[in-house]
């Protein structure tokens, strides 16, 4: 199995966790007060997951072999961070920040590279 295939599986697992948590939150009482912030939190994580998935698809087309491993390392950390943040309650718990190599929905490989924009 290639590194890209492993990352695809990881992304699929994270997406499955997001869907399960979304369904759990939607089953919460509307007047709970936590439903809206939780859904916003999950929506933001889903947007980040989408950006990471697009970047992952671009990596083999835009980067040479020497840069791919670094990009895949960053994306692996992005997926792990999203997964870590899924169960958090944004009202009471701080989210783990995304790695520096992935900010603003852009994959940054080093300080001099503008990044791979999905």
Steps between C-alpha positions, in 0.01 A plus 500: 500500500640841405531794736227680308266202541570491874416869525182444302395232749583730789291777340210258454515399869505864608204577275311206649570634849378845397177355363438296817562801722279722282219247526547481878488878531193524278326258735562736793213714624485831314468698822817344642700810402796293385357374176569811290861550611569126461359500145707807414809329642434185296430704187837672535673164542320370191620800299857436615466133409381596150796736453742229616343247264537736204861573594569126530368449147722779365821384666596234241428741214674810632789378711805298414577180688736673745223735621218245515610336823504836677155585362363162603649544850316831536175354367524204735529744789206703366278190491611402851430850628152506349427161654628618838277809487175323404372416849596834655234739622601843364324670794727343761803347325767652279567328170842366415644733233576378151866449415691806381543330163125526439353838572218683335411189301841511331770235516831674577812292454747760621513868570606587143233300322164667448335162546260275320158661494207268460 
